[in-house]
Amino acid sequence: MQKLSRTLGTPLHHQIAAVIKDGIATGRYQPGERLPTEDALCKLFSVSRITVRRAMQGLEEQGLIERRQGDGTFVAESASVVSLQTPLAGFMEQVAESRALSTPRLESFEEVAAPPHVRTGLLLPEGERVMKLVRLRTRGSLPILHSTAWLPIDVASRFKREDISRHALSELMARAGFPYFRIEAAAGAALADPVIARSLQVPIGSALVDVRRVAFDEHDRPIEYQSILGPPDRYQMRVTMRS
């Protein structure tokens, strides 16, 4: 597993706090969402409990988290994310270019409980389950981007694991009768947490391009929520706007 850098001159608890704070600012952790336990964070970052506690104390002092006795640690507030409408033609061109220049690898394909930000994006009720698809695109042996897509169960039921491994999701959606009619995206920056850092082969806390998008069908129903992360020297989002 990737470890925090002990050579940056920045204390480890500050590095942990920066990664969690970035997750709150970019919407990966939503207001009211429970954060991982201290034990989980110790394993995730390969640090001691006291280091994690110092990181959480700093976040609490900044008003970003709330620690509730006997119940856990929760996000108190997050930065707002501005959505923009992406021209569909430009998006499809970018997908085609990405496919031509890289090779996809399916990391996981499983049914899970929808996280809060996914429920919000897909307009799902609490407790709803979704299909989660995690893929890594590489150029040779170099990871280019890490993508996680969540689909409503009735949409995902049209696909098999081998379908996801061989074809672009946009193509599969169109074949299954769910073509993209509109896409809303939010582009920003994020810091690599330990899991993403390991997949992309970058140090924990590295700056990443962070693109979140929701695809809608012709009835304006959200049918896909996707999060794409990539190092800025390997991945860029290009938007073409026409009058």
N, C-alpha and C positions, 0 to 999 in steps of 0.2 A: 504493500500500500504506500502511496505517496505520503510523505511526512511534511510537517511545517518546516520552514527554513530556519535553522538556528544560526545562519550566517548573515542575515539581513540587518542585524543590529536592532531589530524590533522584538520586544518581548513576545513570547508565544501566546500569552493570553490576549494581547492586542491583536495578533493575527487571527485568532479564533473569533474574537469580537467583530473584526472587520468582515469576515466571511459571513457571519450570521446577520450582521447589520445590512450587508449588501443583499442578502436573501430577503430581508424585510423590505428594503427600498425597492427592489425589483418585482416584488409581488410573489416570490416563491413561497414566502411565509405570509399568510393573510392575517388581518386583525382578528383576534380571538382564537387563532389556531394554536394548538399545543405544540411546543417545541420538543425535540428529542430530549430524553432524560440525561442526567449527568453521566451515568454509566455509558449510555450510547455515544455521547459526545467524546468521552475518554477513549473509547475504542475507535471511533471515527477518525479522530485527530492524533491518536497514539500519544496521548499526554496524560498527566496525572489529574486526579480529581481536583486538587487545589488550583491547578492552572485553569480548568474549566470554570470553577467557582469564581475566580477572579475575573474571567471574561464575562460571565453572566452578571456579576455585580456591576461591572462597568456599563453594560447595556441597560440594567435596571436604573442606574443613576441617570442615564440619558433619557429615561422615560420610554424606552423602546419595548421593554418586556415587563411582565408582571409575574412574580413568583408567589403562588398561592400554596399555603401550608397544606401538605397532604394531598394536593391535587395536581401539582406540576407547574411548569413555566409556560406562559402564554404570550403571544404577541400583543402589545398594547396599541400599536399604531404602525402604519406603513406609508411609504411615499406613494403618491398617486402616479398612475401610468397613463400616458396619453395615447389613445388609439388613433390610427390613421387607416383610411381605406386604400388598399393596394390594388392597382389596376390588374385585372385578372390575366390579361394577355402577357404583361410583363412578368407576373409571377410564374406562369407556365413556361415562359422562356427560361427563367432562372432555374426551374426544376429540371428542364431538359439539359441545360448547361452543366448543372451539378451532376446529373447522371452520367453525362459523357466524360466528365473529368475525374470521377471517383467511383469507388466500389462500395455498395452497401453491405452491412453485416447485421443481421437481426440478433440482438442481444437477449430480448425477452418478448413474450407475447402471452399475456395473462390477464385474467379478470380480477379487478381490484375494486375496493370502495373508492368512489370518486373523492379526491382531495378537495378542500373548500374552494380553491381558486378554479379548479376544473368544473365543479358544480356551478359556480357563478358563470363561467364562460359558456357552458353548455345548457344553462338554464334548467338544471336538474334539481329535484327535491333532495333533502337530506337523506342519507342512507342509500342513495342510488349507486349501483355498481356500473363500472365502465370497463372497456377493454383497453389495456395499456400496451403500447408497442414502443420498444426502445431499440433504436438502430444507431449504428456507428458507421460513418462514411470515411473511407480511407483512400489515399492516393499512394499506391504501393503499400509500404508498411507504415506510412505516416497518417495518423488520424486527422481528419479535416474538420468534421463536425459531429456533434452528439445530438440526436433528436429523440424526443419523447412525445408520442401522440396518444391522445385518449379519445375513444369513440363510444357513442351510445351502443348498448348491447345489441339492439335490433339492427344497427348498421353493421357492426363488427361480425355478426353471426353469418354474414354473406361470405366471409373470407376464411381461408385456411392458413395455417402457419407457412406452408410452402408458397402460397400466393404472395404473402407479405415479403418473403425472402427474395422473390424473383422480380417483382414489379413495383413501380412507383405507386405510392398510395393514391395519388390523384387519378391515375389510370384505373386502379381497382374501384375507386369510388364511382367513377363515371360508368364503368361496365356494370356495376351493381345497381345502377339507377339513382345514384346520389352525386351527380356532377356538381362541382362548385359553381355557385351563382354569384357569390360575393365573398370577399375575404377582408377581415379587419385585422391589422397587425400593429404591434407595439415593438419598436426597436430601441434597444438601449445597451447598457454595459452591465456585466456581472463579474463576480469573482468566483474562481473555481473552488468548489468544495472538494473534500477528499475523494468522493466517488467519481465526480466528473474529471478531476485532475488525473486520476488513475486511468480513466478511459482515453482521455486526450493526450496523455503523456506530457503533462505540464505540471509545474509546481503548484501546490495548494495556494490559493490566493491570487493566482494569475488573472489578469484582465481578460475577459471574454466578450465577444459580441453576443448579445442576448436578444433573440427574436421570439415573440409570442404571437400566435395568430389563431383566429377562429374562422372556420369556413362555414358558410351558410348555404342551404339549398334554395331552390326557387320559391319555396314557401316561407323563406326567412327563418328556417329552423337551423340552429347551430348543430352541425353534424361532425365536427372535428375540432379539437383543441390541440395545438402543437406547440412545444417549446424546443427551440433550436439554439444550441450553444456551440461556439467555435472560437479558437484563437484568432485575433484580428489579422495576423499575418498569413492565415490559411483560409479564412472565410469572411466574406463581405456580403451584405444584403444590398442589392441594387434595385431601386424603384424608378420606373420611367413614368413620367406624367405627361399626358397629352391634353391639349385643349379640345 
